[in-house]
Amino acid sequence: MKIRTAEELQNKLDDDFAWRRKELTTIFTNIQSSKPLQVNTNIRIGVVMLYAHWEGFIKNAAELYLVYVASKKLNFDELSHNFIAVSLKSRLKQFEETNKNSIHIEIIDFLLGNLSFRAQIPTDDVIKTQSNLNSLILREVLSVIGVDYSQFELKEKFIDTQLLKIRNSVAHGQNPDINEIDFSVLYQEITNLMTVIKNDISNNAALNSYRKKNTA
């Protein structure tokens, strides 16, 4: 798959977000209209689905952005530091694992040498959410693609102690104390976070933020 323009990336992000938002809205509406004996069951189902879309969207959106930047076929010296790091990951892993000094020297020569050649940005198996997208993992995912995490720091407690804690409780067969109002807050906050991240990725693409500063 190739994504050649910022508009194409925007469309793919919008499409992915739209179907997820539609499904979550349907779940939210069903909870609100549930009969008393069905409310608790529907809320528990809703929490699992809300988390699934949270993790699924963030992972997919980040991977779409990697594909977009990779499609630009830029040189190392044209890329922002986070994408240089992604491209060099395999070399750095080799540096860490080998005991051969000759390979250490080769990689150091590479890092200190001329970077005006094509970077190979991997797009598969780069974004790892570990089926547990807490604030620490979110920070790492966003650092890979160069999205500013600081704006989400005030939401760390919400992500970790509300969404993740409740989702894990349900996943482990427990019955968390959560009502329609609590779920409504989860629904609004998580869909808002997804929207912010979607817009940040789109803006970064439009502003060429994946490129090295002062590089045309």
Secondary structure, 3 states (H helix, E strand, C coil): CCCCCHHHHHHHHHHHHHHHHHHHHHHHHHHHCCCHHHHHHHHHHHHHHHHHHHHHHHHHHHHHHHHHHHHCCCEHHHECHHHHHHHHHHHHHHHHHCCCHHHHHHHHHHHHCCCCCECCCCCCCCCCCCCCCCHHHHHHHHHHHCCCCHHHHHHHHHHHHHHHHHHHHHHCCCCCCCCHHHHHHHHHHHHHHHHHHHHHHHHHHHCCCCECCCCC
